[in-house]
Amino acid sequence: MKRRPVWPAACLTLLLGGCSLAPPLPPAPRQSLAATATTVQRRISLIPDDTRRAPRTLLAVLRVRGAGWRAAFLTPYGQRLVTLIHEDGDSRYREGDVPLATLGDTLPPADWLAARLDWCLWPTAALRAAFDGTSWTVDVADGARIIRHHGRAVARITPADTEFARAETVRLDDRRGGYRLRISPLPETSHE
């Protein structure tokens, strides 16, 4: 029985195993938003495309610090689950009142969520400046902001002219990430 060399199959496995169908992380905007507002509160609904997974609605307090930001995610009852820290090209979750290990896959990866919040909350001009000279682009068409990687649509955000401090509902449909996001302002409360 003649033996076939193993190395071609091993090389192919390593090559394919290192490839991902998801695009690499996009560059983050460097524009500071501190001039418009430093803190906003939003209701964020994470709606997985996989219908076996339940949607999750969290309250978020987003605080801008220069070109970076932090978002504390709370349950509707006020329990702080995690803080998403997005600064210096790095995104990570910091544990809140609940150990990170117990959250499982209730939250998407920190890098994914940080990039999508950038796309939804920063002005189009800031995204264009961040994407300049890369394989990423942002276009506005039919009232939506379209994020593309190598010309392929990755996400659609409505409305197209959304910005950090504007109190409006923003919707993101991520064509490759398997989630939809709905970011809504929290209702005003009366202090009488």
C-alpha positions in Angstrom: 0.0 0.0 0.0 1.5 3.3 -1.1 1.4 6.1 1.5 0.4 9.6 0.5 2.3 12.5 1.9 0.5 14.1 4.9 2.1 17.6 4.6 -0.2 19.0 1.8 -3.3 18.2 3.7 -1.8 19.6 6.9 -0.8 22.8 5.2 -4.3 23.2 3.7 -5.9 22.6 7.1 -3.7 25.2 8.7 -4.3 27.7 5.9 -8.1 27.2 6.0 -8.2 27.2 9.8 -6.5 30.5 9.9 -9.0 32.1 7.4 -12.2 33.6 8.5 -15.2 34.5 6.5 -15.7 37.5 8.8 -14.0 40.7 7.8 -11.1 42.0 9.9 -11.8 44.7 12.5 -12.5 48.1 11.0 -10.5 51.1 12.1 -12.1 53.2 14.8 -12.9 56.9 14.4 -10.3 59.1 16.2 -12.6 62.1 16.4 -13.5 63.1 19.9 -17.1 63.6 20.6 -16.6 65.5 23.9 -17.6 68.7 22.2 -21.2 67.4 21.6 -21.8 65.5 24.8 -19.8 63.4 27.2 -22.5 61.0 28.5 -25.6 59.5 26.9 -28.1 56.9 28.1 -29.6 54.5 25.7 -31.7 51.3 25.6 -29.8 48.7 23.4 -31.6 45.7 22.0 -29.4 42.9 20.7 -31.5 40.7 18.4 -29.6 37.6 17.2 -30.4 36.3 13.7 -30.4 32.8 15.2 -34.1 32.4 16.4 -33.0 29.8 19.0 -31.3 32.6 20.9 -33.5 35.2 22.7 -33.2 38.9 22.1 -31.6 40.8 24.9 -32.4 44.4 25.9 -30.0 46.3 28.1 -29.6 49.8 29.4 -26.3 51.5 28.4 -24.6 54.5 29.9 -22.0 55.6 27.3 -19.2 58.0 28.4 -16.8 59.6 25.9 -13.2 60.1 26.9 -11.2 61.7 24.1 -11.3 59.5 21.1 -12.3 56.5 23.3 -15.4 55.6 25.2 -16.8 53.3 27.8 -20.3 51.8 28.0 -21.7 50.3 31.2 -24.4 47.8 30.3 -27.1 47.3 32.9 -30.2 45.0 33.1 -33.5 46.8 33.1 -33.5 46.3 36.9 -30.2 48.3 37.3 -27.7 45.4 37.8 -24.4 46.2 36.0 -23.5 43.3 33.8 -20.3 44.6 32.1 -18.5 47.7 31.1 -17.3 47.8 27.4 -14.0 49.7 27.2 -13.1 50.9 23.7 -9.8 52.9 23.6 -6.4 52.9 21.9 -7.5 50.4 19.3 -8.6 47.8 21.9 -12.0 46.7 23.0 -12.7 44.6 26.1 -15.3 43.8 28.6 -14.7 44.5 32.3 -16.7 42.4 34.8 -19.6 44.0 36.5 -21.9 42.7 39.2 -22.0 39.3 37.4 -18.9 37.2 36.6 -18.1 37.3 32.9 -17.9 33.5 32.8 -21.6 33.2 33.7 -22.7 35.5 30.8 -21.8 32.9 28.2 -22.9 34.1 24.7 -25.5 36.6 25.9 -23.3 39.4 24.6 -21.5 39.5 21.2 -17.6 39.8 21.2 -16.4 43.1 22.6 -14.6 44.1 19.3 -17.8 43.4 17.3 -20.1 45.4 19.6 -17.6 48.3 19.9 -17.2 48.6 16.1 -21.0 48.5 15.6 -21.6 51.2 18.2 -18.9 53.4 16.5 -20.8 52.9 13.2 -24.1 53.9 14.8 -23.0 56.8 17.0 -20.3 58.6 15.2 -21.0 61.0 12.3 -20.5 59.7 8.7 -17.6 62.1 8.2 -15.7 60.6 11.1 -16.2 57.1 9.8 -15.0 58.2 6.3 -11.9 59.7 7.8 -11.2 56.5 9.8 -11.8 54.3 6.8 -9.7 56.4 4.4 -7.0 54.3 2.7 -8.4 51.0 4.0 -10.6 48.3 2.5 -13.6 49.8 4.5 -16.0 52.3 3.1 -19.2 54.1 4.3 -21.8 55.3 1.8 -25.2 56.9 2.3 -28.1 55.6 0.1 -31.8 55.5 0.5 -31.7 57.1 3.9 -29.3 54.5 5.3 -25.6 54.4 6.1 -24.0 51.4 4.4 -20.7 50.0 5.7 -18.7 47.9 3.2 -15.6 45.8 3.3 -13.9 45.3 -0.1 -17.2 46.5 -1.7 -19.4 43.9 0.1 -22.1 45.2 2.4 -21.4 44.4 6.0 -24.0 46.5 7.8 -26.9 48.9 7.1 -27.7 51.6 9.7 -30.8 53.8 9.7 -31.2 56.7 9.8 -28.1 57.7 7.8 -27.3 60.9 9.6 -27.3 59.6 13.2 -24.8 61.0 15.7 -23.8 60.3 19.4 -25.8 63.0 21.2 -29.0 62.9 19.0 -31.9 61.4 20.8 -33.3 59.1 18.1 -33.8 55.4 17.5 -31.0 53.9 15.4 -31.2 50.5 13.8 -28.3 48.4 12.6 -28.7 45.2 10.4 -25.3 43.4 10.4 -25.3 41.2 7.3 -22.3 39.1 8.5 -22.3 39.4 12.3 -25.6 37.6 12.9 -27.1 40.4 15.0 -29.4 43.4 14.6 -29.2 46.3 17.1 -31.7 48.8 18.1 -30.4 51.8 20.0 -33.1 53.9 21.5 -33.1 57.0 23.8 -34.4 56.4 27.3 -37.7 58.1 28.1 -37.3 61.4 29.9 -38.1 61.2 33.6 -39.8 63.9 35.5 -38.1 65.3 38.7 -41.2 67.0 40.2 
